[in-house]
């Protein structure tokens, strides 16, 4: 069920709502929605069905969604990963089947029309994209929807890289992109989400949601921090690489960058998000 306190997760408009919200919200009609899947490398989820509308987040190849409305080239959907609601380009969607079997484990990889690295690539895929693979040809795996990927760049669904801070380190230098959650562009919470998901941990999309849902708060102060601790401001998040260094996607560097937490906290307090609101520690993850 959607969180009625959060419009980002609530499938309701004046004219249309999720059938599960009948009797809870008023709408002209209610629908159950239909399953679909993202069939392009990445697709922008916007807050309104217009190309110029703000980018809230991105869906990537293989993402499961539920479609509640279609029109004017857009589909009103909810992303299964984190419950986010918004408008995807309708052309980015296809059938829900076949279900993915693998995920991209490299920062990014290419889809080729044949199992041959000399052939011109037809698409690039980001870390975390999900693929339905159906066979091997030498060092390549064949996609059910057509094309080939290098076998060394994919891993079975369900496999995990437990050190999510190490994944963040791999993404250093990735350009900052508001709403971005691919290895071509990330915002602060997108970085945290993709790193935790690569470690097999569910993670909400936005920083405020993450602060409410993840881990347990540490006592106030900047002492005693450890690798993987999450550091929150109002509207911003980063994670610790060790007791002193923060890694975060940020608009100051316009990239994923590493810097001393104390220096970052002073600058952020003075110029952007104010004082730290909490530091949270995740429990050890059991697969």
C-alpha positions as CSV (number, residue, x, y, z in Angstrom):
1,X,0.0,0.0,0.0
2,X,1.3,3.5,-0.8
3,X,2.3,5.8,2.0
4,X,-0.5,8.3,2.0
5,X,1.8,10.9,3.7
6,X,4.2,10.9,0.7
7,X,2.9,11.9,-2.7
8,X,6.0,10.5,-4.3
9,X,4.7,7.0,-3.4
10,X,1.0,7.6,-3.7
11,X,-0.8,6.4,-6.8
12,X,-3.6,9.0,-6.8
13,X,-4.7,11.9,-9.0
14,X,-8.0,13.7,-9.1
15,X,-9.1,11.6,-12.1
16,X,-7.4,8.3,-11.3
17,X,-6.1,6.2,-8.4
18,X,-4.9,2.8,-7.6
19,X,-7.8,0.5,-6.9
20,X,-6.2,-0.4,-3.5
21,X,-6.9,3.3,-2.5
22,X,-10.6,3.0,-3.1
23,X,-12.3,4.4,0.0
24,X,-9.1,6.1,1.1
25,X,-8.7,8.8,-1.6
26,X,-11.3,10.4,-3.9
27,X,-10.8,9.9,-7.6
28,X,-13.1,9.7,-10.6
29,X,-12.0,6.1,-11.3
30,X,-9.8,3.4,-9.9
31,X,-7.7,0.9,-11.8
32,X,-5.6,-2.1,-10.8
33,X,-2.7,-1.4,-13.1
34,X,-0.9,-3.7,-15.4
35,X,2.7,-5.1,-15.1
36,X,5.4,-3.9,-17.5
37,X,9.1,-3.7,-17.7
38,X,11.7,-1.1,-18.8
39,X,13.2,-2.3,-22.1
40,X,15.6,0.6,-22.8
41,X,19.0,1.2,-21.1
42,X,17.6,4.1,-18.9
43,X,14.4,6.1,-18.8
44,X,13.6,9.4,-17.0
45,X,10.8,9.3,-14.5
46,X,9.2,12.8,-14.4
47,X,6.8,14.4,-12.1
48,X,4.5,15.5,-15.0
49,X,3.9,14.0,-18.5
50,X,6.0,16.6,-20.3
51,X,9.6,16.3,-21.6
52,X,10.6,19.5,-19.9
53,X,9.2,18.4,-16.5
54,X,11.6,17.9,-13.6
55,X,13.6,14.6,-13.4
56,X,12.7,12.8,-10.2
57,X,14.6,9.6,-10.8
58,X,15.6,7.1,-13.5
59,X,14.5,3.6,-14.2
60,X,16.9,1.2,-15.9
61,X,16.7,-1.8,-18.2
62,X,14.8,-4.6,-16.5
63,X,13.0,-2.6,-13.9
64,X,9.6,-3.8,-13.1
65,X,6.8,-1.2,-13.1
66,X,3.0,-1.2,-12.8
67,X,1.3,1.0,-15.4
68,X,-1.8,2.9,-14.4
69,X,-2.4,5.2,-17.3
70,X,-1.1,5.9,-20.8
71,X,-1.4,9.0,-23.0
72,X,0.4,11.5,-25.1
73,X,3.5,9.3,-25.2
74,X,3.8,8.9,-21.4
75,X,2.9,6.2,-19.0
76,X,1.9,6.9,-15.3
77,X,3.7,4.2,-13.4
78,X,5.0,2.9,-10.0
79,X,8.5,1.5,-10.0
80,X,8.6,-1.8,-8.1
81,X,12.1,-1.1,-6.7
82,X,11.2,1.7,-4.4
83,X,7.6,2.5,-5.0
84,X,8.3,5.8,-6.8
85,X,5.4,7.2,-8.8
86,X,5.7,9.3,-12.0
87,X,5.7,9.5,-15.7
88,X,8.0,7.4,-18.0
89,X,8.2,7.6,-21.7
90,X,5.7,5.0,-23.0
91,X,8.2,3.8,-25.6
92,X,10.6,2.8,-22.8
93,X,8.2,0.0,-21.6
94,X,7.6,-3.5,-22.8
95,X,6.1,-6.8,-21.6
96,X,6.9,-7.9,-18.0
97,X,8.2,-11.2,-19.3
98,X,10.8,-12.6,-19.6
99,X,11.9,-11.8,-16.1
100,X,15.6,-10.8,-15.6
101,X,18.1,-13.5,-14.7
102,X,21.3,-11.3,-14.3
103,X,22.4,-7.8,-13.5
104,X,25.2,-5.6,-14.8
105,X,28.0,-5.8,-12.3
106,X,30.4,-3.6,-14.2
107,X,30.1,0.2,-14.0
108,X,28.8,0.1,-17.5
109,X,28.8,-2.3,-20.4
110,X,27.8,-2.5,-24.1
111,X,25.3,-4.5,-26.0
112,X,26.6,-5.8,-29.3
113,X,24.6,-7.1,-32.2
114,X,26.8,-10.2,-32.3
115,X,29.3,-11.9,-29.9
116,X,32.2,-9.8,-31.3
117,X,33.8,-6.8,-29.6
118,X,34.7,-5.3,-33.1
119,X,31.0,-4.9,-34.0
120,X,29.5,-1.5,-33.4
121,X,27.7,-1.5,-30.1
122,X,23.9,-0.9,-30.1
123,X,23.4,0.2,-26.5
124,X,25.2,0.9,-23.2
125,X,24.0,-0.4,-19.9
126,X,24.6,0.9,-16.4
127,X,25.6,-0.8,-13.2
128,X,22.5,-2.5,-11.8
129,X,20.6,-2.9,-15.1
130,X,18.8,-6.3,-15.1
131,X,18.9,-8.6,-18.1
132,X,17.1,-11.8,-19.2
133,X,19.9,-14.0,-20.6
134,X,19.3,-17.2,-22.4
135,X,22.5,-18.6,-23.7
136,X,26.3,-18.5,-24.0
137,X,28.4,-17.9,-27.1
138,X,32.1,-17.9,-26.2
139,X,32.8,-15.0,-23.8
140,X,29.4,-13.5,-24.4
141,X,25.9,-14.0,-23.1
142,X,22.8,-13.7,-25.4
143,X,20.0,-11.4,-24.3
144,X,16.4,-12.7,-24.7
145,X,15.4,-9.4,-26.3
146,X,18.4,-9.6,-28.7
147,X,22.0,-8.7,-28.6
148,X,25.0,-9.8,-26.6
149,X,26.9,-8.7,-23.5
150,X,30.4,-9.6,-22.3
151,X,29.9,-12.4,-19.7
152,X,32.5,-10.9,-17.4
153,X,30.4,-7.8,-16.9
154,X,27.2,-9.5,-15.6
155,X,26.4,-11.5,-12.4
156,X,23.3,-13.6,-11.5
157,X,20.4,-11.8,-9.8
158,X,20.7,-12.4,-6.1
159,X,24.5,-12.1,-6.0
160,X,25.8,-9.3,-3.9
161,X,28.9,-7.1,-3.3
162,X,28.6,-6.7,0.5
163,X,31.1,-3.7,0.7
164,X,28.8,-1.0,-0.6
165,X,31.3,1.6,0.2
166,X,33.7,-0.1,-2.3
167,X,31.0,0.3,-5.0
168,X,30.8,4.0,-4.2
169,X,34.5,4.3,-4.6
170,X,34.2,2.8,-8.1
171,X,31.9,5.6,-8.9
172,X,34.2,8.5,-8.0
173,X,34.2,11.1,-10.7
174,X,30.7,10.2,-12.0
175,X,29.0,13.5,-12.9
176,X,26.4,14.9,-10.6
177,X,22.9,14.7,-12.1
178,X,19.8,15.8,-10.2
179,X,17.5,12.7,-10.3
180,X,20.3,10.5,-11.7
181,X,20.8,6.9,-10.7
182,X,23.0,5.4,-13.3
183,X,26.8,5.3,-13.7
184,X,26.5,8.1,-16.2
185,X,25.1,10.6,-13.7
186,X,24.1,10.4,-10.0
187,X,22.6,12.5,-7.3
188,X,23.4,12.0,-3.6
189,X,20.6,9.6,-2.8
190,X,20.9,7.8,-6.1
191,X,24.5,7.0,-5.3
192,X,23.5,5.5,-1.9
193,X,20.6,3.6,-3.4
194,X,22.6,2.0,-6.2
195,X,25.4,1.0,-3.9
196,X,23.1,-0.5,-1.3
197,X,21.1,-2.4,-4.0
198,X,24.4,-3.8,-5.4
199,X,25.0,-5.1,-1.9
200,X,21.6,-6.8,-1.9
201,X,20.0,-4.3,0.4
202,X,16.6,-2.6,-0.3
203,X,16.9,1.2,-0.2
204,X,14.4,4.0,-0.7
205,X,15.1,6.6,-3.4
206,X,15.4,10.0,-1.7
207,X,17.6,11.2,1.2
208,X,14.7,12.0,3.6
209,X,13.2,8.5,2.9
210,X,16.6,6.9,3.5
211,X,17.1,8.8,6.7
212,X,13.8,7.5,8.1
213,X,14.2,3.9,6.9
214,X,17.8,2.9,7.1
215,X,19.9,1.9,10.1
216,X,20.0,3.2,13.6
217,X,21.1,6.7,14.7
218,X,24.5,7.2,16.2
219,X,25.1,9.5,19.1
220,X,25.7,13.2,18.1
221,X,29.2,14.1,17.1
222,X,31.7,13.1,14.4
223,X,33.8,10.6,16.5
224,X,33.7,6.9,16.3
225,X,32.4,6.7,12.7
226,X,33.0,3.6,10.6
227,X,33.0,2.6,6.9
228,X,29.5,2.4,5.6
229,X,27.9,4.9,8.1
230,X,25.3,7.1,6.4
231,X,25.6,10.9,7.0
232,X,22.5,13.0,6.5
233,X,21.6,16.6,6.1
234,X,18.2,18.0,5.2
235,X,18.1,17.1,1.6
236,X,21.5,15.5,1.3
237,X,23.3,12.2,2.1
238,X,26.7,10.6,1.8
239,X,28.5,7.6,3.2
240,X,31.7,7.2,5.2
241,X,34.7,5.4,3.7
242,X,36.4,5.3,7.1
243,X,36.3,7.3,10.3
244,X,37.2,10.5,8.6
245,X,36.4,10.5,4.8
246,X,33.0,11.1,3.2
247,X,32.0,10.0,-0.3
248,X,29.0,11.8,-1.8
249,X,27.5,12.9,-5.1
250,X,27.3,16.7,-4.7
251,X,26.7,19.9,-6.5
252,X,29.8,21.6,-5.1
253,X,32.1,19.2,-7.1
254,X,29.4,18.4,-9.6
255,X,30.6,14.8,-9.2
256,X,30.9,11.9,-6.9
257,X,33.8,13.0,-4.7
258,X,35.7,12.0,-1.5
259,X,36.6,14.6,1.1
260,X,37.1,14.8,4.9
261,X,33.7,14.8,6.6
262,X,34.6,17.7,8.9
263,X,35.5,19.9,5.9
264,X,32.4,18.9,4.0
265,X,30.2,19.5,7.1
266,X,31.5,23.0,7.6
267,X,31.0,23.9,3.9
268,X,27.6,22.4,3.7
269,X,26.4,24.1,6.9
270,X,27.6,27.4,5.6
271,X,26.5,27.2,2.0
272,X,23.7,24.7,1.4
273,X,21.9,22.2,3.6
274,X,22.6,23.4,7.1
275,X,23.8,21.3,10.0
276,X,24.0,17.5,10.0
277,X,20.7,15.9,11.0
278,X,21.8,12.4,11.8
279,X,24.4,9.7,11.2
280,X,23.1,6.2,10.9
281,X,24.7,2.8,11.0
282,X,23.3,-0.2,9.1
283,X,23.2,-3.6,10.7
284,X,25.4,-6.3,9.2
285,X,23.6,-7.8,6.2
286,X,22.7,-11.4,6.0
287,X,22.1,-12.8,2.5
